[in-house]
Amino acid sequence: MFQQNPFLTANQLVQQTGLSAPTVNAALADLERFGIVEEITGRKRGRVFSYRRYLAILSEGTDPLPMTA
């Protein structure tokens, strides 16, 4: 699901998977501990998780070209 949308909330995952909120939150905690996803809001509610590796792959080679005078 993170490959389709690299930014998701726990509630979105509950709705999309049909899993319970505790199951989704436990899975997100494991994924965060393994460094696969990262919580990016710093909030306790309405947290948004990002799929870091996918974002890194998407941004490869996207550095701006150097300015020439």
TIRO-2110 file (N, C-alpha, C; in Angstrom, 1 decimal):
// TIRO-2110
0.8, -1.2, 0.0, N, 1, A
0.0, 0.0, 0.0, CA, 1, A
0.9, 1.3, 0.0, C, 1, A
2.0, 1.2, 0.7, N, 2, A
2.9, 2.3, 0.7, CA, 2, A
3.5, 2.6, -0.7, C, 2, A
3.5, 1.6, -1.5, N, 3, A
4.1, 1.9, -2.9, CA, 3, A
3.1, 2.7, -3.7, C, 3, A
1.8, 2.5, -3.4, N, 4, A
0.8, 3.3, -4.2, CA, 4, A
0.7, 4.7, -3.6, C, 4, A
0.9, 4.9, -2.3, N, 5, A
0.9, 6.2, -1.6, CA, 5, A
1.9, 6.1, -0.5, C, 5, A
3.1, 6.8, -0.7, N, 6, A
4.1, 6.6, 0.3, CA, 6, A
3.8, 7.4, 1.6, C, 6, A
2.7, 8.0, 1.8, N, 7, A
2.2, 8.7, 3.0, CA, 7, A
0.9, 8.2, 3.4, C, 7, A
0.8, 7.5, 4.5, N, 8, A
-0.5, 6.9, 5.0, CA, 8, A
-0.6, 7.1, 6.5, C, 8, A
-1.9, 7.1, 6.9, N, 9, A
-2.2, 7.1, 8.3, CA, 9, A
-2.6, 5.7, 8.7, C, 9, A
-2.6, 5.5, 10.0, N, 10, A
-3.1, 4.2, 10.5, CA, 10, A
-4.5, 3.9, 10.1, C, 10, A
-5.4, 5.0, 10.2, N, 11, A
-6.8, 4.9, 9.9, CA, 11, A
-6.9, 4.5, 8.4, C, 11, A
-6.1, 5.0, 7.5, N, 12, A
-6.2, 4.7, 6.1, CA, 12, A
-5.9, 3.2, 5.9, C, 12, A
-4.9, 2.7, 6.6, N, 13, A
-4.5, 1.3, 6.5, CA, 13, A
-5.5, 0.4, 7.1, C, 13, A
-6.2, 0.8, 8.2, N, 14, A
-7.3, 0.0, 8.7, CA, 14, A
-8.4, -0.1, 7.7, C, 14, A
-8.8, 1.0, 7.0, N, 15, A
-9.8, 1.0, 6.0, CA, 15, A
-9.4, 0.2, 4.8, C, 15, A
-8.2, 0.3, 4.4, N, 16, A
-7.8, -0.4, 3.1, CA, 16, A
-7.5, -1.9, 3.3, C, 16, A
-7.1, -2.3, 4.5, N, 17, A
-6.8, -3.7, 4.8, CA, 17, A
-7.9, -4.5, 5.5, C, 17, A
-8.8, -3.8, 6.2, N, 18, A
-9.8, -4.5, 7.0, CA, 18, A
-9.2, -5.1, 8.3, C, 18, A
-8.0, -4.8, 8.6, N, 19, A
-7.4, -5.2, 9.8, CA, 19, A
-7.8, -4.3, 11.0, C, 19, A
-7.7, -4.8, 12.2, N, 20, A
-8.1, -3.9, 13.3, CA, 20, A
-7.0, -2.8, 13.6, C, 20, A
-7.5, -1.8, 14.3, N, 21, A
-6.6, -0.7, 14.6, CA, 21, A
-5.4, -1.1, 15.4, C, 21, A
-5.6, -2.0, 16.4, N, 22, A
-4.4, -2.4, 17.2, CA, 22, A
-3.4, -3.2, 16.4, C, 22, A
-3.9, -4.0, 15.4, N, 23, A
-3.0, -4.8, 14.5, CA, 23, A
-2.2, -3.9, 13.6, C, 23, A
-2.9, -2.9, 13.0, N, 24, A
-2.2, -2.0, 12.2, CA, 24, A
-1.2, -1.2, 12.9, C, 24, A
-1.5, -0.7, 14.1, N, 25, A
-0.6, 0.1, 14.9, CA, 25, A
0.6, -0.7, 15.4, C, 25, A
0.4, -2.0, 15.7, N, 26, A
1.5, -2.9, 16.1, CA, 26, A
2.4, -3.1, 14.9, C, 26, A
1.8, -3.3, 13.7, N, 27, A
2.7, -3.5, 12.5, CA, 27, A
3.4, -2.2, 12.2, C, 27, A
2.8, -1.0, 12.3, N, 28, A
3.5, 0.2, 12.0, CA, 28, A
4.6, 0.4, 13.0, C, 28, A
4.4, 0.1, 14.3, N, 29, A
5.5, 0.2, 15.3, CA, 29, A
6.7, -0.7, 14.9, C, 29, A
6.4, -1.9, 14.4, N, 30, A
7.5, -2.8, 14.0, CA, 30, A
8.2, -2.2, 12.8, C, 30, A
7.4, -1.8, 11.8, N, 31, A
8.0, -1.2, 10.6, CA, 31, A
8.9, 0.0, 10.9, C, 31, A
8.4, 0.8, 11.9, N, 32, A
9.2, 2.0, 12.3, CA, 32, A
10.4, 1.6, 13.0, C, 32, A
10.4, 0.6, 13.9, N, 33, A
11.5, 0.1, 14.6, CA, 33, A
12.6, -0.5, 13.6, C, 33, A
12.2, -1.1, 12.5, N, 34, A
13.1, -1.6, 11.6, CA, 34, A
13.6, -0.6, 10.6, C, 34, A
13.1, 0.6, 10.7, N, 35, A
13.5, 1.7, 9.8, CA, 35, A
12.9, 1.7, 8.4, C, 35, A
11.8, 1.0, 8.3, N, 36, A
11.1, 0.9, 7.0, CA, 36, A
10.2, 2.1, 6.8, C, 36, A
9.4, 2.4, 7.8, N, 37, A
8.6, 3.6, 7.7, CA, 37, A
9.0, 4.6, 8.8, C, 37, A
8.6, 5.8, 8.6, N, 38, A
8.9, 6.9, 9.6, CA, 38, A
7.7, 7.7, 9.8, C, 38, A
7.4, 7.9, 11.1, N, 39, A
6.3, 8.8, 11.5, CA, 39, A
6.8, 10.3, 11.3, C, 39, A
6.1, 11.1, 10.5, N, 40, A
6.6, 12.4, 10.1, CA, 40, A
5.9, 13.6, 10.8, C, 40, A
4.9, 13.4, 11.6, N, 41, A
4.1, 14.5, 12.1, CA, 41, A
4.6, 14.9, 13.5, C, 41, A
5.1, 13.9, 14.3, N, 42, A
5.4, 14.1, 15.7, CA, 42, A
4.2, 14.2, 16.6, C, 42, A
3.0, 13.9, 16.1, N, 43, A
1.8, 13.9, 16.9, CA, 43, A
1.5, 12.6, 17.4, C, 43, A
0.6, 12.5, 18.4, N, 44, A
0.1, 11.3, 19.0, CA, 44, A
-1.1, 10.8, 18.3, C, 44, A
-1.9, 11.7, 17.7, N, 45, A
-3.1, 11.3, 17.0, CA, 45, A
-3.0, 11.8, 15.6, C, 45, A
-3.5, 11.1, 14.6, N, 46, A
-3.5, 11.5, 13.2, CA, 46, A
-2.1, 11.4, 12.7, C, 46, A
-1.3, 10.5, 13.2, N, 47, A
0.1, 10.4, 12.7, CA, 47, A
0.1, 9.9, 11.2, C, 47, A
1.1, 10.4, 10.5, N, 48, A
1.3, 10.1, 9.1, CA, 48, A
2.6, 9.4, 9.0, C, 48, A
2.6, 8.3, 8.3, N, 49, A
3.8, 7.5, 8.2, CA, 49, A
4.3, 7.5, 6.7, C, 49, A
5.6, 7.6, 6.5, N, 50, A
6.1, 7.6, 5.2, CA, 50, A
7.0, 6.4, 5.0, C, 50, A
7.0, 5.9, 3.7, N, 51, A
7.8, 4.8, 3.3, CA, 51, A
9.2, 5.4, 2.8, C, 51, A
10.1, 5.4, 3.7, N, 52, A
11.4, 6.1, 3.4, CA, 52, A
12.2, 5.6, 2.3, C, 52, A
12.3, 4.3, 2.2, N, 53, A
13.1, 3.7, 1.1, CA, 53, A
12.5, 4.0, -0.3, C, 53, A
11.2, 4.0, -0.4, N, 54, A
10.5, 4.3, -1.6, CA, 54, A
10.7, 5.7, -2.0, C, 54, A
10.6, 6.6, -1.0, N, 55, A
10.9, 8.0, -1.3, CA, 55, A
12.3, 8.2, -1.7, C, 55, A
13.2, 7.5, -1.1, N, 56, A
14.6, 7.6, -1.5, CA, 56, A
14.9, 7.2, -2.9, C, 56, A
14.2, 6.1, -3.3, N, 57, A
14.3, 5.6, -4.7, CA, 57, A
13.8, 6.6, -5.7, C, 57, A
12.6, 7.2, -5.3, N, 58, A
12.0, 8.2, -6.2, CA, 58, A
12.8, 9.4, -6.4, C, 58, A
13.6, 9.8, -5.3, N, 59, A
14.3, 11.0, -5.4, CA, 59, A
15.7, 10.8, -6.0, C, 59, A
16.1, 9.6, -6.2, N, 60, A
17.5, 9.3, -6.8, CA, 60, A
17.6, 10.1, -8.1, C, 60, A
18.7, 10.8, -8.3, N, 61, A
19.0, 11.5, -9.5, CA, 61, A
18.2, 12.7, -9.7, C, 61, A
17.5, 13.2, -8.7, N, 62, A
16.7, 14.4, -8.8, CA, 62, A
17.4, 15.6, -8.2, C, 62, A
18.7, 15.5, -8.0, N, 63, A
19.4, 16.7, -7.5, CA, 63, A
19.4, 17.8, -8.5, C, 63, A
19.2, 19.0, -8.1, N, 64, A
19.2, 20.1, -9.2, CA, 64, A
20.6, 20.2, -9.9, C, 64, A
20.5, 20.6, -11.1, N, 65, A
21.7, 20.8, -11.9, CA, 65, A
22.4, 22.0, -11.3, C, 65, A
23.8, 22.0, -11.3, N, 66, A
24.5, 23.1, -10.8, CA, 66, A
24.3, 24.3, -11.7, C, 66, A
24.3, 25.5, -11.1, N, 67, A
24.1, 26.7, -11.9, CA, 67, A
25.4, 27.1, -12.5, C, 67, A
25.3, 27.5, -13.8, N, 68, A
26.6, 27.9, -14.5, CA, 68, A
26.4, 29.4, -14.8, C, 68, A
27.5, 30.1, -14.6, N, 69, A
27.4, 31.5, -14.9, CA, 69, A
27.9, 31.9, -16.3, C, 69, A
END
